[in-house]
Amino acid sequence: MFGAPGEIRTPDRLVRSQVLYPAELRARLAGYYRGIWIIRQRLFQHLGSVGFSWGRGGG
């Protein structure tokens, strides 16, 4: 019986992996890029707080 409570609708692992992988990959990449963005923001905040200048020279 398909769709029974507590059962996987597609029991074939190969079919499940091929169908679900793109969505899982997108979710993982979204999390990865969100983490990169947070780290970048924190780095820029830190550099600004210590007086770092992006210019080349004595400023």
Order of alpha helices (4+ residues) and beta strands (2+ residues): alpha
